[in-house]
């Protein structure tokens, strides 16, 4: 089993920055992909950004140029640096890990990001 614990959410004014962190523990194999998703009230969960074990990243169009995903494989940690935040970025942000070896994905419990206008 794999556990994911997010941190770093909070309240920030529009234009501000936050950094989210997610630490994975448990039965982790190399080669996994990690990512961040978000779910705003009344909306479906959507991909924000993901990153392969080798460091290749992918972003939603809505966050390109503002957010940056990175990871530390030695510490089983993924980060999301969020800059120039907008009220529409307000959501619960979830950490995700996909293990191709186990063909399984895991989710954290989420951390709330609130951006005030």
N, C-alpha and C positions, 0 to 999 in steps of 0.2 A: 504494500500500500504506500501511497505517496501523500504527503501533506504539504499544502501550500499556505503560507501565511503572508498576507499583504500588510503594508504599513505605509504611512506618509500622506494619507488623505487628510482633508480638512477644508476649512473655509478660506477663500482667497478672493481678493478683488479682481475684477476684470483687468487684464493686462499683466497680472502677476504670474508667479511660477510656483510649481510644486514638483517634487520628485517622489515617485512611488517606488517602493521596493517590494520584492516578493522572494521569500526564502523557501526553497523546496527541501524536504527531508523524507527519509524513508527509502523505499526500494527504487533508487534512481540509477538508470543506465546512461551511458554516454550516447550521444546521437539524438537526444531529445530536442524537440522544438519547444520554445516558450513564447508566451505572448500575453497581451493585455486586451481585454474586451471591456465594454461598458454597456450599462443599461440605464437609460433615463426613464423617469416615471411615464408610464403609458406607452413605452416603446419597446421594441425587441432588442435583445442583446446584440451588439455589433462588434466586429473586430476593430480595434484601434491600431495595433501594431503587433507584429510577431517577428521572431528572430530564430534562425536555425542555430544548431550547435556550432557551426562554423562561422557564424556571425553575419550571415546575409539577412537583411531586414526588409520588411514590407509594411506599408502604412496605408491607412484609410486616407482618401483624398482630403477629407475634412481636417486632418491634423498634419498633413505634409508641410514641412518647413517650420512647424511649431513644436512638435514632439520629437523626442529621440529615444529609441529603445536600445538598451545595451545589456550585456550579461557577463557574469563572472562564473565560468564553468567550474573552477576550483571550489567555489563557495555555493554552487547551485543557486545562484541568485540572478534575478532579472530586474532591471530598473526601467522606469519610464520618466524621463525628464520632460516636463510639460511647461512650455513657455507661452507667453502671449495668450493666456487663458481667456476664454470667452464664456459668457453665461450659458451658451448652448453646450459647453463641455461638462456641465453639471450632470453627474451620474454616479452610480455605483460602479467602481472599476474592479474587474475580476482578473486575477492571474490564472493563466492556463498553461498546463504542461502536457505535451503530447509525446508519448513514448512509442516510437515505431517498433521497438523490440517487443513490447507487450500489446501493441495495437490498441492502446487505451489512452484516454485523456483524463486529466484531473483538473479540478477547479478549487480555487480558494473561496473564502466566504465573502470576499469583497471589502472594499474600503470606499467610503463616500467622499466624493469631491464636490464641493459646492462653490460656484463662482458667482459672486454678486456683481451686479451692474452699478 
